[in-house]
Amino acid sequence: MTELREQALADQLRWVHDMLRRDLAAVRELAHRVTLGADAAEVSAELDALRTRGPLFRLRMNCLSYCQTLGAHHSNEDTALFPAVRLSAPHLASAVDRLEHDHAVVAALLDRIGGLADDLARQQARLELVRTLEELAGHLLEHLDYEERTLEPVFESWSGSGGRMPDAIRDELARRASTSGGEQAGA
């Protein structure tokens, strides 16, 4: 990580989470319209528009769908951020365990949503999609809030030491990345 990026971690985390919240609200609204009988082609066209108009998709993650973006975001946290937090704030190990577990739950829900979204012609799939989106929304919104409350003090502590992740943490992550071939910094 560069020094500039390290200084802005808390702001970046909140920015990405705000984008995810915004797009989740748009997808939930579409799902509600589906249960009211909206035309499947119309909903699919609006989902395509959502994929391509948001700056999160175009500028930050270069993904074509909300599910891919969220998965990439969680993967980045799992492989780069959480190992740094574990080293920097070992007292948060159980909180990081919870965040990683949340990521697995969200990934399973995203997989289910992806399958259901391909079957909007069936009313039963529409109803299940709405139920699954609501389950995702409840879980994800709680997760985002918990993650921000838990990690922002860590980022602030990094900023409090010259605005950088402590050198020892950065060095250890680099060492781990080089010994594992860069595949998993936290292994």
N, C-alpha and C positions, 0 to 999 in steps of 0.2 A: 504494500500500500504506500502511496506517496504521502508526504506530510500534509499537503493541501487536502487530500481526501480524508485523512484521519481527522482533521480539524472539523470536518463537516459531517461526520458519521451520524450524529443524532438528527441533524437537519435532513439528511438524505433518507434516513429510516422513516421519519415522519412524512416526508414528501411522498415516498413510495407508498406508504400505508394510506395516505390520503387519496392517492390515485386509485389504489385497490378498493377503498371504501366507495369512491365515486362510481367506479365501473361496476362494482357489485350492486349498488343501488339501481343502476340502469338495467342490469341483467335481471334483477328481481322484478322490476316493473314489467319487463318483457314477459317474464314467466307468469306474472299475474294476468297479463293480457291473454296469454295462451290459455289459461284456465277459463277465461271468458269466451273462448272460441275464436280468437284471432287466427287469421289465415297463416298456415305454416310457412308459405313462401314469403309472406310479408315479414314475419318474425325472423326468418333466416336472413333476409336482406338487411334487417336492422342489426342483427348480430354481426354480419359482415361489415357494416358501417362502423359499428363499435370497435371492431378489431383494428380498423385502419385509421380512425380519426384521433385517438388518444395519444398524447405525447409520451405517455409511459411506454406504449407499444412501439412508437416510431423512434424515440430518442434514447430511451434507457435500455430496454430489453430486446428490442428488435424482434419481438415475437408477434405472431399473428392472432393470438387468442388470449383471453383472460386466463384461462387455465394454464397455458404454457408460461405466461408471465409470472403467475403466482408460483408455479413449480420452479422456475429459474431463480426467482427471488429466494425461495426457501432453500434451494440447493446452494446458492451463494452463502447464505447465512450458515448453513450446516458445515460447509467446507472451509470457509474463510473467517467468518465472524465468531462463531461459537468457540472454536479452538482458542482464539485470542482472549475471549471472555473467560474461558476456563482457566487459562494461565494467569490472567490479570486479576481475576476475582474468584479464587477457588471456593469461597463461601457461597457462590451462586451455582454450584454444580447441580443441585437438585432443580433449580429454576431452569437451567439450560437443558437438563434432562426432560423437563416438562415441555419446553419449547420444541425440542426435537420430536417428542411424542406427538405434539400438536401437528407438526409438519407431516408426520406419517398419516394421521387421521385426515388431514386436509387433502393429501395426495390421493387417498382412497376415495374420498368424496368427489374430487375432480375427475377421477377416472370414471366414476359412475355417471357424473353429469355429462361427460364427453359421449358416452354411449347413448344416453337418453336423448341428447341433443340431435343425434343422427336419426331419431325415430319420432319426430314431431307430428307425423301424420296420424299416429295412434293416440287417442284420447288418454288411454291408461299411461302411456309414456309421458304425456304432457303433465298429468297429475303427479306422477312420480318425480318428474323433473322439478316441479315446483316444491314438492316436499324435500327433495334433496338439496335444492338451492337454499331453502329456509334453514335446513340443518347446517349447511355450509356457512351461511350468513351468521347464525348464532355462534357457531364454533369459531369462525374466523375473526369476527369482530371482538369477541372476548380475548382471543389469542393476540391480536394486534395491540389491544390496550395493555394486556399483561406484559407483552414484550417491550413496549415503550416504557412502561413504569419500571421494569426490571433493568433494561439496558441503558437507558439514558443516564443514570448516575455513573455507570462505568465510563461512558463516553465523556461525561463531564470530568471525571477523574483524569482521563487521558488529556483532556484540554488543560486541566489544572497543572499539568506537569510540562508546560511549554507548548501545549497544543498538539502533542504528538502521542501516538501509542508508545508506551515505554519501550526503550531500545531492547531491553532483555526479552520482551514479548515478541517484538518484531524479529529479533535474531533467532529465537527459538522456533518461530513459525517458518522462517526461511530454512533453518536447519532441517526441520521435519519435512518440508516440501522437497528439499534436495535429496534426502535419504530415501524418500518414498517415490522418487521420480516425479514429484509434483502432483501425484494423483489424489492424495488426501492429506491435507496439512494437519488434520487433527488426529490421525491414526497413531 
